Amino acid sequence: MAKVTYTPIESGTQAWDATLNDDLDLIFNGALPLFEGSTPAASQNDRGIMAVNDGTAGWGIQFSDGANWKYVAKRAVTVAAFSDSIGGTVADALAAIPDPADSPASADALRDDLVANALPKIRNALSSLAAKWNTFRTNARSSGVLA
């Protein structure tokens, strides 16, 4: 997208136009100065925007919603949803996976024990994680964090 073109004001007509012309020249023909110092009150800068260096993540953009300063999230690329064909039951908590029997009578008994006890818990856990991931992904896309 092309940069907005700036048409200078013909100075000398009014007393205010020289200052305005200088301010507009700063905005359109140079870098804007960044805020430095303690963060001003968000309530006094409703819908304001500023660049801030948080010291950890580097420079970021914050805007005021009238109550708080909020970071403008950097938009990430899209992430695919999981297709869950595991067949587990989705839950909010992951259940403990039971240990197999200590001394199975045979390999068949061990297999039967794993199929009856451990594998359903593993399937449920993986289905629950897939569902949580897909919910997170949907929320991140609807808020604009993900494409």
Secondary structure, DSSP 8 states (H G I E B T S, - for coil): ----------TTSSSHHHHHHHHHHHHHHS------SS---GGGSTT-EEEEE-SSS-EEEEEE-SS-EEE----B---------S-----SS--------SS-SSHHHHHHHIIIIIHHHHHHHHHHHHHHHHHHHHHHHHTTSB-
